[in-house]
Amino acid sequence: MIALTLGILAAILHLIPWLLRAASVLGWLAAAFLCITTLRDIYSPFTDAVPMLALEFLVIMLALLWAMAGMMAGKQVWGVLAAGALTMWGLSSGMTWLSVHWQYADLFFRVLPPALLAVGMISLSIRARARRLSNHRMRQTDTTEATA
């Protein structure tokens, strides 16, 4: 009887790392689903279907990017997935709390995506202009050095 009990205890202890890994993957998937559901609840009343799908696809891509960045950094995948799950869960619960407790949350969530897009486009255009100017200056420097 003691041998059977110790064998079952050893099997359970041997399975704990695998159970934690499975829990981190399932938690990551559940948090991504919760984040998508929260975005759908907030944005679906005033958003068409195609932009809503794009927003859901963005959440999926960010979740995958988080996992891939963790793998490329050499971190343990299971810890990265668990941290991503906690982050997504925190963001979705914070968005839900904000939409319930703040009277201007509707305006905030309507203005946030266009504002983020505008800031991103301005940043990209500034970077592209700076890159073009530096390439132009390099070419001018190269031609003046070649003629000298």
C-alpha positions as CSV (number, residue, x, y, z in Angstrom):
1,M,0.0,0.0,0.0
2,I,2.8,2.4,0.8
3,A,4.6,1.6,-2.4
4,L,1.4,2.4,-4.4
5,T,0.9,5.7,-2.6
6,L,4.5,6.7,-3.1
7,G,4.2,5.7,-6.8
8,I,1.1,7.8,-7.3
9,L,2.8,10.7,-5.4
10,A,5.9,10.4,-7.6
11,A,3.8,10.3,-10.8
12,I,1.9,13.5,-9.7
13,L,5.2,15.2,-8.9
14,H,6.6,14.1,-12.3
15,L,3.5,15.6,-14.0
16,I,3.5,19.0,-12.3
17,P,5.8,20.7,-14.8
18,W,3.8,19.4,-17.7
19,L,0.6,20.4,-16.1
20,L,2.0,23.9,-15.5
21,R,3.0,24.1,-19.1
22,A,-0.4,23.1,-20.3
23,A,-2.0,25.6,-17.9
24,S,0.2,28.4,-19.3
25,V,-0.8,27.6,-22.9
26,L,-4.5,27.3,-22.0
27,G,-4.3,30.5,-19.9
28,W,-2.7,32.3,-22.8
29,L,-5.4,31.2,-25.2
30,A,-8.2,32.0,-22.7
31,A,-6.7,35.5,-22.1
32,A,-6.5,36.2,-25.8
33,F,-10.2,35.1,-26.1
34,L,-11.1,37.3,-23.2
35,C,-9.3,40.3,-24.7
36,I,-11.0,39.7,-28.1
37,T,-14.4,39.4,-26.4
38,T,-13.8,42.6,-24.4
39,L,-12.9,44.5,-27.5
40,R,-15.9,43.1,-29.3
41,D,-18.1,44.2,-26.4
42,I,-16.7,47.7,-26.4
43,Y,-16.3,48.5,-30.1
44,S,-19.1,46.4,-31.8
45,P,-21.9,48.9,-31.0
46,F,-20.4,51.6,-33.3
47,T,-18.0,49.7,-35.5
48,D,-18.6,47.8,-38.8
49,A,-17.7,44.2,-39.2
50,V,-14.5,44.6,-41.2
51,P,-12.8,47.0,-38.9
52,M,-13.9,44.9,-36.0
53,L,-12.2,41.8,-37.6
54,A,-9.1,43.9,-38.2
55,L,-9.0,44.8,-34.5
56,E,-9.5,41.2,-33.4
57,F,-6.7,40.2,-35.9
58,L,-4.5,42.8,-34.3
59,V,-5.0,41.2,-30.9
60,I,-4.1,37.8,-32.3
61,M,-1.0,39.2,-34.0
62,L,0.2,41.0,-30.8
63,A,-0.3,37.8,-28.8
64,L,1.7,35.8,-31.3
65,L,4.4,38.5,-31.5
66,W,4.7,38.5,-27.7
67,A,5.3,34.7,-27.8
68,M,7.8,34.9,-30.7
69,A,9.7,37.8,-29.1
70,G,10.1,35.7,-26.0
71,M,11.3,32.8,-27.9
72,M,13.8,34.8,-29.9
73,A,15.1,36.4,-26.7
74,G,15.9,32.9,-25.4
75,K,13.4,33.0,-22.6
76,Q,11.4,30.0,-21.4
77,V,8.3,29.8,-23.7
78,W,6.0,28.8,-20.8
79,G,6.9,31.7,-18.7
80,V,6.5,34.1,-21.6
81,L,3.0,32.6,-22.4
82,A,2.0,32.9,-18.7
83,A,3.2,36.6,-18.6
84,G,1.4,37.3,-21.8
85,A,-1.8,35.7,-20.3
86,L,-1.5,37.9,-17.2
87,T,-0.9,41.0,-19.3
88,M,-3.9,40.4,-21.6
89,W,-6.1,39.5,-18.7
90,G,-5.1,42.7,-16.9
91,L,-5.7,44.8,-20.0
92,S,-9.1,43.4,-20.7
93,S,-10.2,43.6,-17.1
94,G,-8.9,47.2,-17.0
95,M,-10.8,48.1,-20.1
96,T,-14.0,46.6,-18.8
97,W,-13.6,48.4,-15.5
98,L,-12.9,51.7,-17.3
99,S,-15.9,51.3,-19.5
100,V,-18.2,50.6,-16.5
101,H,-16.8,53.2,-14.1
102,W,-15.9,56.2,-16.2
103,Q,-18.6,58.3,-17.9
104,Y,-16.4,59.4,-20.8
105,A,-15.1,55.9,-21.6
106,D,-17.2,55.7,-24.7
107,L,-15.6,58.8,-26.1
108,F,-12.1,57.6,-25.0
109,F,-12.6,54.3,-26.8
110,R,-13.9,56.0,-29.9
111,V,-10.9,58.4,-30.1
112,L,-8.2,55.9,-29.1
113,P,-7.8,53.9,-32.3
114,P,-7.7,56.8,-34.7
115,A,-5.3,58.7,-32.4
116,L,-3.0,55.7,-32.2
117,L,-3.1,55.3,-36.0
118,A,-2.4,59.0,-36.5
119,V,0.6,58.9,-34.1
120,G,1.9,55.8,-35.8
121,M,1.6,57.4,-39.3
122,I,3.3,60.6,-38.1
123,S,6.1,58.6,-36.6
124,L,6.6,56.5,-39.7
125,S,6.6,59.6,-42.0
126,I,9.2,61.3,-39.7
127,R,11.4,58.2,-39.8
128,A,11.1,57.9,-43.5
129,R,12.0,61.5,-44.1
130,A,15.0,61.3,-41.7
131,R,16.2,58.2,-43.5
132,R,15.8,59.9,-46.9
133,L,17.7,62.9,-45.8
134,S,20.6,60.9,-44.3
135,N,20.8,58.8,-47.5
136,H,20.9,62.0,-49.5
137,R,23.6,63.5,-47.3
138,M,25.7,60.3,-47.6
139,R,25.4,60.4,-51.4
140,Q,26.5,64.0,-51.4
141,T,29.4,63.2,-49.1
142,D,30.4,60.3,-51.3
143,T,30.3,62.3,-54.5
144,T,32.4,65.2,-53.0
145,E,35.0,62.7,-51.6
146,A,35.2,61.0,-55.0
147,T,35.8,64.2,-56.9
148,A,38.4,65.5,-54.4
